Amino acid sequence: MSDSGTTTADDAAWWRLWATRHRVAAAVLGGVIAAHVATIFGYWFPGVGLPRLDWNTANGWVYVPFGTPLEKFAVGGLFHYLDGIIFAVVFAVALHPVLPWRNTVLGNLAKGLVFGTLLAITSLAFVTPRIFGPARDTDPGILSLDLGWKYILAVFVWHWVYGLHLALIYNPLPSRTTTAVALREAPALEIATSLSGAGVSQRSDAEPSSDS
């Protein structure tokens, strides 16, 4: 039990250290995974009484309005996932560093939840009424209120799922912890550096003086 727990903790520490050192790459990966998981949730929403959210097709109506249903789904899906990646990078670069919580697991999840909330508000206030609605010759109304409270709740839940999964992947360490984990994870590098420094010092001491 303890060995398994230690292994899990070490794996999590390794991943968080990697995410800290490769922030953009971790954000891109997080964006892809978070968008995919949330997209699947959107198709499952009718099972809990919420409207189905098919952002792939919704984007397809914007980019290829005269395409076939398959073309709308494929092209729209490409742009939908691209949006998920772009928003994830913006989150990692611009928003994550300025939010007040420390980079603990819970702190990062809180940041992801806040980000998801902001995206949901943007979707309801701008994207749905100004882009998706006109693409289908419909008027969702201010804040998409004409689509009903279930649609509004579904949009919030969808973006919360996205934000929380993004935060699970893009899960950097606090600055002090980063240093501690880096030292623990790379003892060989420390030893090699120490030996290299000692070797340079010894060679310097062994060199004869140039003074005559």
Beta strands, then each sheet from edge to edge (+ up, - down):
end
